[in-house]
Amino acid sequence: MMEKNGKIYVAGHRGMVGSAIQRELVRRGYTNIVTRTHQELDLMRQDAVEAFFAEEKPEYVFLAAAKVGGIAANESALADFMYDNMMLEMNVIHAAWKNGCKKLLFLGSSCIYPRMAPQPMPESCLLTGELEKTNEAYALAKISGLKYCEFLNRQYGTDYISVMPTNLYGPNDNYHPTHSHVLPALIRRFHEAKESGAESVTCWGDGTPLREFLYVDDLADLCVFLMNHYSGNETVNAGTGKELTIKELTELVAKVIGYTGRIEWDTTKPNGTPRKLLDVSKATALGWTYKTELEDGIRLAYQDFLTNPMRAER
């Protein structure tokens, strides 16, 4: 169990996941939380990360920092996605180990699983098949971080764990027109279409891929839960165990935002993976389930989009 006054470092505390973890820790009464902005600490610089850990000696680490993006961003910057994520995660995990960190939680992504993995995807299907090409670089980096935690546990007896979330959304999401994920991109697009009175909105692909979405505060709840109740080399999937088509998702977003025009599909654009549903029976068996239903979560995310001008600008 994490002591309430134990020193906790949240890496990536300004991002969607890191900020949710920080909110959850505060809500649960943890008082000794350490953070650094990217300007204060560049996690890709090994010397800077090692100096930070040597000085602060955090007992617990949540590694939520990452370079992230949707299909377009991943495809156009494969090398950057691999290098940036490999460097920052290796620097943080290694420095944590060198400085006696009691427990570390590494955040991955469901894109680490094979493109044609069994559905729903159990944790055990990792590295049993080929990755989805559109986000292969990001997946390889995340698999490396997960495996490094596992290897430290095996070689040095550390207690480093990892969690693999499904598609996330919620407060502090990235609503960038081309570099965001599907749900925030849809929120922005339908909001702008409603504001401008556009007769139709065109979405990528044909609307058939199936996707699962988890509200980020639910993930934060699971992360703190796992830090207190789970140890093991195998990762833990974080999701709802429920899926819907991209077409159903776009209709739900349009409904929440109040857009009443037509929805059209550009089938020359890629669909991405046909289906990505996580098997969440492991988290359920540990005693955890999600709380926020999708429509409620989209409503909360839209409120954040409207009231968080920084996010809307990006």
MOQUITA-V703794 format. One record per residue. RES is the residue in one letter. SS is DSSP state (H for helix, E for strand, C for the rest). PSI is psi in whole degrees, 0 to 359 (NA if undefined). OMEGA is omega in whole degrees, 0 to 359 (NA if undefined). Layout:
((RES,SS,PSI,OMEGA) (RES,SS,PSI,OMEGA))
//
This chain:
((M,C,140,176) (M,C,128,176) (E,C,146,183) (K,C,333,179) (N,C,9,177) (G,C,146,182) (K,C,121,184) (I,E,125,175) (Y,E,122,174) (V,E,107,179) (A,E,125,182) (G,C,36,187) (H,C,349,178) (R,C,349,178) (G,C,176,182) (M,H,312,183) (V,H,312,181) (G,H,319,180) (S,H,326,178) (A,H,320,178) (I,H,317,178) (Q,H,317,177) (R,H,318,182) (E,H,319,178) (L,H,315,179) (V,H,316,181) (R,H,325,181) (R,C,2,174) (G,C,17,174) (Y,C,130,192) (T,C,348,189) (N,C,68,184) (I,E,128,181) (V,E,134,176) (T,C,159,173) (R,C,136,174) (T,C,168,178) (H,C,326,179) (Q,C,324,181) (E,C,328,183) (L,C,112,177) (D,C,108,186) (L,C,348,177) (M,C,353,178) (R,C,109,185) (Q,H,317,182) (D,H,320,181) (A,H,319,180) (V,H,318,180) (E,H,322,178) (A,H,319,179) (F,H,311,181) (F,H,322,179) (A,H,325,181) (E,H,313,187) (E,H,329,182) (K,C,58,178) (P,C,141,179) (E,C,331,182) (Y,E,141,181) (V,E,130,169) (F,E,113,183) (L,E,88,182) (A,C,4,179) (A,C,138,178) (A,C,158,169) (K,C,118,186) (V,C,164,178) (G,C,171,180) (G,C,195,184) (I,H,312,184) (A,H,314,181) (A,H,316,181) (N,H,315,184) (E,H,327,185) (S,H,348,185) (A,C,49,184) (L,H,313,183) (A,H,317,180) (D,H,317,181) (F,H,320,181) (M,H,309,184) (Y,H,308,185) (D,H,314,183) (N,H,320,177) (M,H,313,184) (M,H,309,186) (L,H,320,183) (E,H,319,179) (M,H,318,179) (N,H,313,184) (V,H,312,183) (I,H,316,181) (H,H,315,180) (A,H,324,177) (A,H,313,180) (W,H,315,182) (K,H,332,184) (N,C,21,170) (G,C,28,177) (C,C,129,183) (K,C,318,183) (K,E,141,180) (L,E,140,174) (L,E,122,180) (F,E,130,180) (L,E,121,179) (G,C,219,181) (S,C,149,181) (S,H,349,179) (C,H,356,177) (I,H,341,183) (Y,C,155,182) (P,C,150,180) (R,C,316,182) (M,C,43,178) (A,C,155,174) (P,C,147,181) (Q,C,134,353) (P,C,157,189) (M,E,116,175) (P,C,160,179) (E,H,329,185) (S,H,351,182) (C,H,1,179) (L,C,134,177) (L,C,28,177) (T,C,3,181) (G,C,180,184) (E,C,147,180) (L,C,160,173) (E,C,125,187) (K,H,327,186) (T,H,336,177) (N,H,33,182) (E,H,319,183) (A,H,314,179) (Y,H,316,181) (A,H,316,180) (L,H,319,178) (A,H,315,182) (K,H,322,177) (I,H,320,180) (S,H,318,178) (G,H,316,178) (L,H,314,182) (K,H,325,178) (Y,H,319,175) (C,H,314,180) (E,H,317,182) (F,H,324,175) (L,H,318,177) (N,H,316,184) (R,H,319,185) (Q,H,323,188) (Y,H,0,178) (G,C,25,177) (T,C,171,179) (D,C,67,182) (Y,E,130,186) (I,E,166,178) (S,E,153,178) (V,E,138,183) (M,E,99,181) (P,E,152,170) (T,C,194,178) (N,E,129,183) (L,E,156,176) (Y,E,164,178) (G,C,195,182) (P,C,142,179) (N,C,23,175) (D,C,169,178) (N,C,118,183) (Y,C,24,181) (H,C,139,184) (P,C,324,182) (T,C,343,186) (H,C,18,181) (S,C,167,177) (H,C,175,192) (V,H,314,186) (L,H,311,176) (P,H,326,177) (A,H,320,179) (L,H,319,178) (I,H,312,180) (R,H,315,185) (R,H,316,180) (F,H,326,176) (H,H,313,181) (E,H,323,178) (A,H,321,178) (K,H,316,181) (E,H,321,184) (S,H,353,181) (G,C,28,181) (A,C,140,182) (E,C,333,180) (S,E,159,175) (V,E,132,180) (T,E,129,180) (C,E,158,182) (W,E,146,173) (G,C,204,182) (D,C,4,176) (G,C,1,184) (T,C,335,183) (P,C,145,179) (L,E,136,180) (R,E,156,179) (E,C,143,182) (F,E,136,179) (L,E,130,177) (Y,E,133,192) (V,H,330,178) (D,H,331,174) (D,H,320,176) (L,H,316,180) (A,H,319,177) (D,H,316,179) (L,H,319,181) (C,H,314,179) (V,H,320,177) (F,H,313,181) (L,H,322,178) (M,H,331,180) (N,H,339,190) (H,H,1,184) (Y,C,137,169) (S,C,141,179) (G,C,156,181) (N,C,331,181) (E,C,144,179) (T,C,170,176) (V,E,125,178) (N,E,140,178) (A,E,112,180) (G,C,191,180) (T,C,341,186) (G,C,7,179) (K,C,147,180) (E,C,162,174) (L,E,161,179) (T,E,158,176) (I,H,326,177) (K,H,314,179) (E,H,322,179) (L,H,313,181) (T,H,321,179) (E,H,323,179) (L,H,317,178) (V,H,315,179) (A,H,319,180) (K,H,311,181) (V,H,319,184) (I,H,338,179) (G,C,29,176) (Y,C,129,186) (T,C,7,180) (G,C,190,181) (R,E,150,173) (I,E,120,180) (E,E,162,186) (W,E,132,178) (D,E,96,187) (T,C,359,173) (T,C,345,180) (K,C,152,185) (P,C,149,175) (N,C,334,191) (G,C,195,182) (T,C,136,182) (P,C,326,183) (R,E,139,180) (K,E,82,178) (L,C,131,179) (L,E,143,169) (D,C,113,185) (V,C,18,184) (S,H,333,180) (K,H,312,178) (A,H,321,179) (T,H,317,180) (A,H,330,177) (L,H,344,177) (G,C,23,182) (W,C,139,170) (T,C,157,180) (Y,C,162,183) (K,C,329,192) (T,C,118,177) (E,C,155,190) (L,H,313,182) (E,H,319,177) (D,H,318,181) (G,H,319,179) (I,H,321,178) (R,H,316,178) (L,H,319,180) (A,H,320,180) (Y,H,321,175) (Q,H,319,178) (D,H,317,179) (F,H,318,183) (L,H,329,188) (T,H,1,185) (N,C,78,189) (P,H,327,179) (M,H,318,183) (R,H,320,182) (A,H,332,183) (E,H,328,193) (R,C,NA,NA))
//
